[in-house]
Every structure is written in C-alpha cells, then in structure tokens.
Amino acid sequence: MTATDPALTALAQGWCALSLLHGKIEAHVERALQAKHGLSVREYSLLDVLNRQHDGEGGHLQMKQVADAVVLSQSATTRLVTRLEERGLLARYLCPTDRRGIYTDVSETGAALLAEARPTNDTALREALDEAALNPELAPLVNAVETLRVAA
C-alpha cells in the first residue's frame, strides 16, 4: 500500500506520506551519524537538546521536557541519559536550590562530539530531503519542511 492508495482516506494518505518521509530521513541520518561518530539519532538529539539549555532560572530542562523534545518516554530518556553519562558525554548533578531536582548537562567531551557530528547530521538531512523530493508523494512534504520556520 502506498501513500496514494485510493483505499486510504486523504488524511490517512497524508499520514502515510509523512511517516514514510520521517522514516527515510531518520534512517539516512542514523547511518551517517553511526558510521562517522558512533551516535544514534536519539543520542544526537538528546545531546543537542541538552546543549541548548542554559544556566540560570528556568535554564535547565526537566526530564519530561527532555523526553518530549527527543520524542521518547521518560523511562527511555532516563536510560538514554544513563548510557551517554556512562560514555562520558553527559553529567548529572543535584539542583543547587532544590535537592530533589537533578540536572543533566553535556560534558566537554559530549559538546565536542556534538560539534563534530553537527555537520554530518546537517549533510545527511539535506541528502535525505533531496532524495525524498524526487518522489512525487513526498515532494510536497519536503517543500513544507524546507519552508517551515519555528518561532523562537
């Protein structure tokens, strides 16, 4: 069944096309990140999200916010944080104002790996989008992704 199968509703066709585009992009980026940096897409995304947080009031993300940002459950996010911490890419420490809170920060090693991997991620993403744009079912979605501007 393809995204344009007449048995599917228009909504289902759109969802199938979006799922197909996501799968193609994620697989391509995953292969590139694994081959060059030993990182999965989820690991890269987690490092990126945590690297963008800042010190100070409201600067550190709660684990639920991190989980939402990397599209994982809280338990899966915690396991991912633990794996990256064991590799020396992240560090956890207690919140100085609330001893119940635990912060997670990217280590210097993690920040260096993220900086090294960012061009690979961006190149692989561009390649995946260019390839998907050749598919008539996916081209409109590629265009939407390319023109999307997220409010800061």
Contacts in CASP RR format, 6 or more apart in sequence:
PFRMAT RR
TARGET T0000
AUTHOR 0000-0000-0000
METHOD contacts of the structure
MODEL  1
MTATDPALTALAQGWCALSLLHGKIEAHVERALQAKHGLSVREYSLLDVL
NRQHDGEGGHLQMKQVADAVVLSQSATTRLVTRLEERGLLARYLCPTDRR
GIYTDVSETGAALLAEARPTNDTALREALDEAALNPELAPLVNAVETLRV
AA
1 7 0 8 1.000
1 8 0 8 1.000
1 16 0 8 1.000
2 16 0 8 1.000
2 137 0 8 1.000
3 13 0 8 1.000
3 14 0 8 1.000
3 16 0 8 1.000
3 17 0 8 1.000
3 20 0 8 1.000
3 137 0 8 1.000
3 138 0 8 1.000
4 13 0 8 1.000
4 137 0 8 1.000
5 13 0 8 1.000
5 16 0 8 1.000
8 16 0 8 1.000
17 137 0 8 1.000
17 138 0 8 1.000
17 141 0 8 1.000
18 141 0 8 1.000
20 137 0 8 1.000
20 138 0 8 1.000
21 132 0 8 1.000
21 138 0 8 1.000
21 141 0 8 1.000
21 142 0 8 1.000
21 145 0 8 1.000
24 128 0 8 1.000
24 131 0 8 1.000
24 132 0 8 1.000
24 138 0 8 1.000
25 125 0 8 1.000
25 128 0 8 1.000
25 129 0 8 1.000
25 132 0 8 1.000
26 41 0 8 1.000
28 124 0 8 1.000
28 125 0 8 1.000
28 127 0 8 1.000
28 128 0 8 1.000
28 131 0 8 1.000
29 41 0 8 1.000
29 44 0 8 1.000
29 121 0 8 1.000
29 124 0 8 1.000
29 125 0 8 1.000
29 128 0 8 1.000
30 40 0 8 1.000
30 41 0 8 1.000
31 124 0 8 1.000
32 120 0 8 1.000
32 121 0 8 1.000
32 123 0 8 1.000
32 124 0 8 1.000
33 39 0 8 1.000
33 40 0 8 1.000
33 41 0 8 1.000
33 43 0 8 1.000
33 44 0 8 1.000
33 117 0 8 1.000
33 120 0 8 1.000
33 121 0 8 1.000
33 124 0 8 1.000
34 40 0 8 1.000
36 117 0 8 1.000
36 120 0 8 1.000
37 44 0 8 1.000
37 113 0 8 1.000
37 116 0 8 1.000
37 117 0 8 1.000
37 120 0 8 1.000
39 47 0 8 1.000
39 113 0 8 1.000
39 117 0 8 1.000
42 70 0 8 1.000
42 72 0 8 1.000
42 80 0 8 1.000
43 80 0 8 1.000
43 83 0 8 1.000
43 84 0 8 1.000
43 89 0 8 1.000
44 114 0 8 1.000
44 117 0 8 1.000
44 121 0 8 1.000
45 69 0 8 1.000
45 70 0 8 1.000
46 66 0 8 1.000
46 70 0 8 1.000
46 77 0 8 1.000
46 80 0 8 1.000
46 81 0 8 1.000
46 84 0 8 1.000
47 84 0 8 1.000
47 89 0 8 1.000
47 90 0 8 1.000
47 106 0 8 1.000
47 110 0 8 1.000
47 111 0 8 1.000
47 113 0 8 1.000
47 114 0 8 1.000
48 114 0 8 1.000
48 118 0 8 1.000
49 61 0 8 1.000
49 66 0 8 1.000
49 69 0 8 1.000
49 70 0 8 1.000
50 61 0 8 1.000
50 66 0 8 1.000
50 90 0 8 1.000
50 104 0 8 1.000
50 105 0 8 1.000
50 106 0 8 1.000
51 106 0 8 1.000
51 111 0 8 1.000
51 114 0 8 1.000
53 59 0 8 1.000
53 60 0 8 1.000
53 61 0 8 1.000
53 105 0 8 1.000
60 95 0 8 1.000
60 103 0 8 1.000
60 104 0 8 1.000
60 105 0 8 1.000
61 69 0 8 1.000
63 74 0 8 1.000
63 77 0 8 1.000
63 78 0 8 1.000
63 81 0 8 1.000
63 102 0 8 1.000
63 104 0 8 1.000
64 74 0 8 1.000
66 77 0 8 1.000
66 81 0 8 1.000
66 104 0 8 1.000
67 73 0 8 1.000
67 74 0 8 1.000
67 76 0 8 1.000
67 77 0 8 1.000
70 77 0 8 1.000
70 80 0 8 1.000
72 80 0 8 1.000
81 90 0 8 1.000
81 92 0 8 1.000
81 104 0 8 1.000
84 90 0 8 1.000
84 110 0 8 1.000
85 91 0 8 1.000
85 92 0 8 1.000
85 104 0 8 1.000
88 107 0 8 1.000
88 109 0 8 1.000
88 110 0 8 1.000
89 106 0 8 1.000
89 107 0 8 1.000
89 109 0 8 1.000
89 110 0 8 1.000
89 113 0 8 1.000
90 104 0 8 1.000
90 105 0 8 1.000
90 106 0 8 1.000
90 107 0 8 1.000
90 110 0 8 1.000
91 104 0 8 1.000
91 105 0 8 1.000
91 107 0 8 1.000
92 102 0 8 1.000
92 103 0 8 1.000
92 104 0 8 1.000
92 105 0 8 1.000
93 102 0 8 1.000
93 103 0 8 1.000
93 105 0 8 1.000
94 101 0 8 1.000
94 102 0 8 1.000
94 103 0 8 1.000
95 101 0 8 1.000
95 102 0 8 1.000
95 103 0 8 1.000
106 114 0 8 1.000
129 142 0 8 1.000
129 145 0 8 1.000
129 146 0 8 1.000
132 138 0 8 1.000
132 139 0 8 1.000
132 141 0 8 1.000
132 142 0 8 1.000
133 139 0 8 1.000
133 142 0 8 1.000
133 143 0 8 1.000
END
